[in-house]
Amino acid sequence: MPKYSVKSSNILRRAVPELQLVCNELVLYFDNTVLCSYRDKAGQDAAVASGASKTPWPTSKHNVMPSRAVDLRPYFAKEPHLRWEKEAFVYMAGHIIMIAHYRGIKLRWGGDWNLDNDPADGWDWGHFEVLP
């Protein structure tokens, strides 16, 4: 049965239970790695400085414990390495959004910030956050 690596599992443990649930189901169908959940001030400042985040401390969903956001990156079995193309993220997002929907969990994807099902407003392809 597919599961996350020890490193991804440890990162995921710092997220809210809803994200843990959908991510642990996602990995059964779609190979991915968990890059980030909780970020402290130094981590958030570094993410903003590098351009990985546009949200200053402490306003990101990553800045609460447990984290209300995770950053994921897809893998593909035929090409066993991280994928960074937009299409790979869109495919992964479809899987996790569907899983969340069937579990009654409302997610926002960083590829569709305004939730209009049009990724034109997205830029943070691996970001997923739980909504109230």
Beta strands, then each sheet from edge to edge (+ up, - down):
strand 1: 32-36
strand 2: 69-76
strand 3: 79-82
strand 4: 107-109
strand 5: 127-130
sheet 1: 1+ 2- 3+
sheet 2: 1+ 2- 5+ 4-
end
